[in-house]
Amino acid sequence: MSERVVVDPITRIEGHLRIEAQMDGQKIGQAYSSGTMVRGIETILKGRDPRDAWAYAQRICGVCTLVHGMASIRSVEDALNYEIPTNAQLIRNLMIGAQYIHDHVMHFYHLHALDWVDIVSALNADPKATSELAQSLGNWPKSSPGYFSDTKKKLKNFVEAGQLGIFAKAYWGHPAYKLPPEANLMATAHYLEALAWQRDVAKLHTIFGGKNPHPNFLVGGVASPIDLNSDSAINSKKLSQVQDVITMMRTFVDQVYVPDTLAIASFYKDSGWFSRGEGLGNFMCYGDLPSTGMNDPSSFFFPSGVILNRDLSTVHDVDVHDQAQIQEFVAHSWYDYSEGKDAGLHPYDGETTLNYTGPQPPYKQLDVEESYSWMKAPRWKDQSVEVGPLSRVLMLYAKGHEPTKELATYALQKLDAPIEALFSTLGRTAARTLETKLLADQMQGWFDDLIANIKAGDTKTFNEKLWEPSSWPSKCQGAGYMEAPRGALGHWIVIEDGKIANYQAIVPSTWNAGPRDPKGVPGAYEAALEDNHELHDAQQPIEILRTIHSFDPCIACAVHLSDEEGEELIKVQVTGGDGSSCSI
């Protein structure tokens, strides 16, 4: 029997993910993605007030702290046909855009870069040569020989103390690393700078949402009144702070993030990473960031649609309400459906019935012929699709968005690569950077529009219509959808007599990380790993990490379920490899 390589847990992600790769010699034959903990938020929400749903749904994740709240609010507004003021839409766009930029920069430097950057190699770098490299790439002021010399000393102290800390347990020295020492030192310095940068970027959420993580929201608008004469509302000082944050974002993206991505990609373009790791060739976007409202998809910054088989000449329409388009399957998931394991259910009719039938830990490998994941397998018209930055950039490109076409052309020319290079592990990473640049520039436009409205006397941020349940229909349903940083996110709600009767969420990493469906078709992670992957060393499978991290996994989870009164419904016992256990 061929070897089964198991990577569990996948680190530098949010949540709990196990990857198993069935090897065919040194090549991955089949890959299997398993979410190893259960979320259960849908069960918690049943019977609650729809206006409160966002506060619970937002806790699906500790990283995507804004997007689940936003999708939840939109689902209620959709169900009640509830429009929001223009200022509220602009503020929401600014908060979503800030989430993207913060998230993508953090992913690149703190979650994904270590797959490409050999930190220990940086100890051999010449600070003067590093400075010359950095200055050849951009105008970032922190690029002097002395600055990089100080960074090298900090890193040397880590290593000599035997405490690599955040840089521990990696595959340093692996032959798959291709950057010269100077590029490694430059990237290490920017890694450390990004840690400080993110603190300031988060201020935009605290200004408009009161706090970060988990900023406050409101069905019908935003929880941030505008009153230039009030210390407790959005005033001139806070608006000035927002402008400062936007400027800081754009500067770092333009002078550090974009140049670093192009530089790192240039050292790996001859290593095959622009020709492996695509997999499906199908890409989907729900669309998002409207200039008018969610009822006008033509105003979306990110257009909606589906691209099949890499065909950029044809974009298929997406309808999140159409029960024939979007369905979730559980043939290989630890859930049951009343209609049977092979049934597909639209989220309006979705069921969350847990049934763990897998091996008891510790176990060597999954039984992939049966159920093997706590994630379901969502499909669009029975097609397995990829969602995320690559899907959005391809959709913008296919729809003729000129700034996207210009930026993609610039990047590909710098790398001497064809458009097909985007269909890859490294292309997915580059697309995330291109998207960040597009959004950083767009942020200024939204902010300028908000300022113009305020100067014209429009300060409204909330629509009080339909706030009281007595005005609601006895039964209604709605879908709140958006493009989260990791891809298409949807929350579907069914409201009966003013309470939540059913609630289902399909998160981006369910689309990407889900298991096989009843027909045996793999999800995006699985297909990507089956696309031209060879492992140099099965004990150090850096190739698996590169491709999985290129999706930026967010396997949000929760193991404690409660009813409306807060009483415990289920207790999950977690057993460690040493035989110890704890009940959560």
Solvent accessible surface area in square Angstrom, and as a share of the most:
residue,aa,sasa,rsa
1,M,225,1.00
2,S,52,0.34
3,E,93,0.42
4,R,46,0.17
5,V,8,0.05
6,V,54,0.31
7,V,17,0.10
8,D,64,0.33
9,P,83,0.52
10,I,3,0.01
11,T,80,0.46
12,R,57,0.21
13,I,28,0.14
14,E,37,0.17
15,G,24,0.23
16,H,75,0.34
17,L,0,0.00
18,R,13,0.05
19,I,1,0.00
20,E,0,0.00
21,A,0,0.00
22,Q,28,0.13
23,M,8,0.04
24,D,102,0.53
25,G,65,0.63
26,Q,114,0.51
27,K,93,0.39
28,I,2,0.01
29,G,26,0.25
30,Q,83,0.37
31,A,0,0.00
32,Y,21,0.08
33,S,0,0.00
34,S,0,0.00
35,G,0,0.00
36,T,39,0.23
37,M,40,0.18
38,V,4,0.02
39,R,33,0.12
40,G,2,0.02
41,I,11,0.06
42,E,11,0.05
43,T,36,0.21
44,I,21,0.11
45,L,0,0.00
46,K,94,0.40
47,G,21,0.21
48,R,34,0.12
49,D,30,0.15
50,P,1,0.01
51,R,45,0.16
52,D,71,0.37
53,A,0,0.00
54,W,37,0.13
55,A,35,0.27
56,Y,76,0.29
57,A,0,0.00
58,Q,0,0.00
59,R,115,0.42
60,I,4,0.02
61,C,3,0.02
62,G,50,0.48
63,V,58,0.33
64,C,7,0.04
65,T,7,0.04
66,L,0,0.00
67,V,1,0.00
68,H,5,0.02
69,G,0,0.00
70,M,0,0.00
71,A,0,0.00
72,S,1,0.00
73,I,0,0.00
74,R,8,0.03
75,S,0,0.00
76,V,1,0.00
77,E,13,0.06
78,D,56,0.29
79,A,13,0.10
80,L,10,0.05
81,N,115,0.59
82,Y,13,0.05
83,E,116,0.52
84,I,34,0.17
85,P,19,0.12
86,T,69,0.40
87,N,0,0.00
88,A,0,0.00
89,Q,3,0.01
90,L,8,0.04
91,I,0,0.00
92,R,2,0.01
93,N,0,0.00
94,L,0,0.00
95,M,1,0.01
96,I,0,0.00
97,G,0,0.00
98,A,2,0.02
99,Q,7,0.03
100,Y,0,0.00
101,I,0,0.00
102,H,44,0.20
103,D,7,0.03
104,H,1,0.00
105,V,0,0.00
106,M,19,0.09
107,H,3,0.01
108,F,7,0.03
109,Y,2,0.01
110,H,25,0.11
111,L,44,0.22
112,H,1,0.00
113,A,4,0.03
114,L,7,0.03
115,D,0,0.00
116,W,4,0.02
117,V,2,0.01
118,D,11,0.06
119,I,1,0.00
120,V,48,0.27
121,S,24,0.15
122,A,0,0.00
123,L,42,0.21
124,N,115,0.59
125,A,2,0.02
126,D,69,0.36
127,P,28,0.17
128,K,122,0.52
129,A,35,0.27
130,T,0,0.00
131,S,3,0.02
132,E,98,0.44
133,L,44,0.22
134,A,9,0.07
135,Q,106,0.47
136,S,86,0.55
137,L,61,0.30
138,G,23,0.22
139,N,128,0.65
140,W,43,0.15
141,P,109,0.68
142,K,97,0.41
143,S,5,0.03
144,S,50,0.32
145,P,60,0.38
146,G,43,0.41
147,Y,59,0.22
148,F,0,0.00
149,S,32,0.21
150,D,75,0.39
151,T,7,0.04
152,K,49,0.21
153,K,123,0.52
154,K,119,0.50
155,L,4,0.02
156,K,95,0.40
157,N,95,0.49
158,F,81,0.34
159,V,50,0.29
160,E,116,0.52
161,A,67,0.52
162,G,67,0.64
163,Q,129,0.57
164,L,38,0.19
165,G,54,0.52
166,I,100,0.51
167,F,2,0.01
168,A,45,0.35
169,K,198,0.84
170,A,32,0.25
171,Y,48,0.18
172,W,47,0.16
173,G,62,0.60
174,H,7,0.03
175,P,75,0.47
176,A,17,0.13
177,Y,25,0.10
178,K,98,0.42
179,L,13,0.07
180,P,45,0.28
181,P,41,0.26
182,E,35,0.16
183,A,2,0.02
184,N,1,0.00
185,L,0,0.00
186,M,3,0.01
187,A,4,0.03
188,T,1,0.01
189,A,1,0.00
190,H,7,0.03
191,Y,14,0.05
192,L,50,0.25
193,E,18,0.08
194,A,0,0.00
195,L,60,0.30
196,A,45,0.35
197,W,16,0.06
198,Q,46,0.20
199,R,163,0.59
200,D,52,0.27
201,V,2,0.01
202,A,22,0.17
203,K,105,0.45
204,L,0,0.00
205,H,8,0.03
206,T,53,0.31
207,I,25,0.13
208,F,2,0.01
209,G,2,0.02
210,G,55,0.53
211,K,80,0.34
212,N,56,0.29
213,P,73,0.46
214,H,30,0.13
215,P,0,0.00
216,N,57,0.29
217,F,4,0.02
218,L,50,0.25
219,V,2,0.01
220,G,0,0.00
221,G,0,0.00
222,V,5,0.03
223,A,45,0.35
224,S,4,0.03
225,P,80,0.51
226,I,12,0.06
227,D,64,0.33
228,L,80,0.40
229,N,149,0.76
230,S,27,0.17
231,D,132,0.69
232,S,103,0.66
233,A,7,0.05
234,I,4,0.02
235,N,17,0.09
236,S,67,0.43
237,K,145,0.61
238,K,52,0.22
239,L,11,0.06
240,S,62,0.40
241,Q,76,0.34
242,V,0,0.00
243,Q,51,0.23
244,D,90,0.46
245,V,7,0.04
246,I,0,0.00
247,T,71,0.42
248,M,54,0.24
249,M,1,0.00
250,R,76,0.28
251,T,47,0.27
252,F,3,0.01
253,V,0,0.00
254,D,56,0.29
255,Q,55,0.24
256,V,1,0.00
257,Y,1,0.00
258,V,21,0.12
259,P,15,0.10
260,D,2,0.01
261,T,6,0.04
262,L,23,0.12
263,A,8,0.06
264,I,9,0.04
265,A,2,0.01
266,S,46,0.29
267,F,76,0.32
268,Y,0,0.00
269,K,67,0.29
270,D,132,0.68
271,S,34,0.22
272,G,21,0.20
273,W,6,0.02
274,F,22,0.09
275,S,73,0.47
276,R,42,0.15
277,G,0,0.00
278,E,10,0.04
279,G,31,0.30
280,L,32,0.16
281,G,5,0.05
282,N,13,0.07
283,F,0,0.00
284,M,0,0.00
285,C,0,0.00
286,Y,5,0.02
287,G,0,0.00
288,D,0,0.00
289,L,2,0.01
290,P,0,0.00
291,S,66,0.43
292,T,85,0.49
293,G,19,0.18
294,M,45,0.20
295,N,115,0.59
296,D,50,0.26
297,P,73,0.46
298,S,106,0.68
299,S,21,0.13
300,F,19,0.08
301,F,29,0.12
302,F,1,0.00
303,P,22,0.14
304,S,32,0.21
305,G,0,0.00
306,V,0,0.00
307,I,0,0.00
308,L,33,0.17
309,N,121,0.62
310,R,105,0.38
311,D,61,0.32
312,L,41,0.20
313,S,103,0.66
314,T,59,0.34
315,V,40,0.23
316,H,67,0.30
317,D,122,0.63
318,V,26,0.15
319,D,62,0.32
320,V,7,0.04
321,H,78,0.35
322,D,50,0.26
323,Q,81,0.36
324,A,77,0.59
325,Q,17,0.07
326,I,0,0.00
327,Q,51,0.22
328,E,9,0.04
329,F,21,0.09
330,V,0,0.00
331,A,16,0.13
332,H,27,0.12
333,S,0,0.00
334,W,3,0.01
335,Y,15,0.06
336,D,46,0.24
337,Y,12,0.05
338,S,100,0.64
339,E,129,0.58
340,G,31,0.30
341,K,70,0.30
342,D,101,0.52
343,A,19,0.15
344,G,19,0.19
345,L,13,0.06
346,H,4,0.02
347,P,2,0.01
348,Y,13,0.05
349,D,75,0.39
350,G,8,0.08
351,E,47,0.21
352,T,30,0.18
353,T,71,0.41
354,L,44,0.22
355,N,61,0.31
356,Y,76,0.29
357,T,86,0.50
358,G,14,0.13
359,P,41,0.26
360,Q,130,0.58
361,P,56,0.35
362,P,98,0.62
363,Y,53,0.20
364,K,187,0.79
365,Q,75,0.33
366,L,6,0.03
367,D,75,0.39
368,V,14,0.08
369,E,135,0.60
370,E,105,0.47
371,S,10,0.06
372,Y,0,0.00
373,S,0,0.00
374,W,36,0.13
375,M,19,0.09
376,K,17,0.07
377,A,1,0.01
378,P,0,0.00
379,R,3,0.01
380,W,4,0.01
381,K,104,0.44
382,D,77,0.40
383,Q,72,0.32
384,S,4,0.02
385,V,1,0.01
386,E,2,0.01
387,V,2,0.01
388,G,1,0.01
389,P,4,0.03
390,L,1,0.00
391,S,0,0.00
392,R,1,0.00
393,V,0,0.00
394,L,0,0.00
395,M,0,0.00
396,L,3,0.01
397,Y,54,0.21
398,A,29,0.23
399,K,104,0.44
400,G,33,0.32
401,H,50,0.22
402,E,100,0.45
403,P,67,0.42
404,T,2,0.01
405,K,69,0.29
406,E,114,0.51
407,L,28,0.14
408,A,0,0.00
409,T,57,0.33
410,Y,106,0.40
411,A,5,0.04
412,L,18,0.09
413,Q,133,0.59
414,K,121,0.51
415,L,5,0.03
416,D,120,0.62
417,A,19,0.15
418,P,85,0.54
419,I,45,0.23
420,E,88,0.39
421,A,4,0.03
422,L,4,0.02
423,F,10,0.04
424,S,0,0.00
425,T,0,0.00
426,L,5,0.02
427,G,0,0.00
428,R,3,0.01
429,T,6,0.04
430,A,9,0.07
431,A,0,0.00
432,R,3,0.01
433,T,3,0.01
434,L,11,0.05
435,E,0,0.00
436,T,0,0.00
437,K,45,0.19
438,L,14,0.07
439,L,0,0.00
440,A,0,0.00
441,D,51,0.27
442,Q,56,0.25
443,M,0,0.00
444,Q,37,0.16
445,G,32,0.31
446,W,9,0.03
447,F,10,0.04
448,D,71,0.37
449,D,73,0.38
450,L,0,0.00
451,I,40,0.20
452,A,59,0.45
453,N,35,0.18
454,I,13,0.07
455,K,167,0.71
456,A,89,0.69
457,G,61,0.59
458,D,59,0.30
459,T,58,0.33
460,K,116,0.49
461,T,10,0.06
462,F,49,0.21
463,N,26,0.13
464,E,129,0.58
465,K,128,0.54
466,L,42,0.21
467,W,77,0.27
468,E,103,0.46
469,P,45,0.28
470,S,110,0.71
471,S,62,0.40
472,W,23,0.08
473,P,70,0.44
474,S,82,0.53
475,K,124,0.52
476,C,19,0.11
477,Q,83,0.37
478,G,0,0.00
479,A,3,0.03
480,G,0,0.00
481,Y,35,0.13
482,M,0,0.00
483,E,0,0.00
484,A,2,0.01
485,P,1,0.00
486,R,9,0.03
487,G,0,0.00
488,A,0,0.00
489,L,0,0.00
490,G,1,0.01
491,H,0,0.00
492,W,2,0.01
493,I,0,0.00
494,V,11,0.07
495,I,0,0.00
496,E,68,0.31
497,D,119,0.62
498,G,14,0.13
499,K,98,0.41
500,I,3,0.02
501,A,40,0.31
502,N,21,0.11
503,Y,1,0.00
504,Q,3,0.01
505,A,5,0.04
506,I,0,0.00
507,V,10,0.06
508,P,9,0.06
509,S,5,0.03
510,T,10,0.06
511,W,2,0.01
512,N,3,0.01
513,A,0,0.00
514,G,1,0.01
515,P,0,0.00
516,R,29,0.10
517,D,6,0.03
518,P,52,0.32
519,K,151,0.64
520,G,35,0.34
521,V,54,0.31
522,P,26,0.16
523,G,0,0.00
524,A,1,0.00
525,Y,1,0.00
526,E,0,0.00
527,A,11,0.08
528,A,0,0.00
529,L,0,0.00
530,E,47,0.21
531,D,43,0.22
532,N,71,0.36
533,H,0,0.00
534,E,100,0.45
535,L,6,0.03
536,H,115,0.51
537,D,49,0.25
538,A,30,0.23
539,Q,143,0.64
540,Q,63,0.28
541,P,7,0.04
542,I,2,0.01
543,E,8,0.04
544,I,0,0.00
545,L,15,0.07
546,R,1,0.00
547,T,0,0.00
548,I,0,0.00
549,H,1,0.00
550,S,0,0.00
551,F,7,0.03
552,D,1,0.01
553,P,2,0.01
554,C,7,0.04
555,I,7,0.04
556,A,12,0.09
557,C,32,0.19
558,A,29,0.23
559,V,12,0.07
560,H,90,0.40
561,L,9,0.04
562,S,19,0.13
563,D,44,0.23
564,E,82,0.37
565,E,135,0.61
566,G,49,0.47
567,E,110,0.50
568,E,85,0.38
569,L,96,0.48
570,I,63,0.32
571,K,120,0.51
572,V,43,0.25
573,Q,116,0.52
574,V,56,0.32
575,T,40,0.23
576,G,28,0.27
577,G,72,0.69
578,D,124,0.64
579,G,56,0.53
580,S,65,0.42
581,S,64,0.41
582,C,72,0.43
583,S,64,0.41
584,I,79,0.40
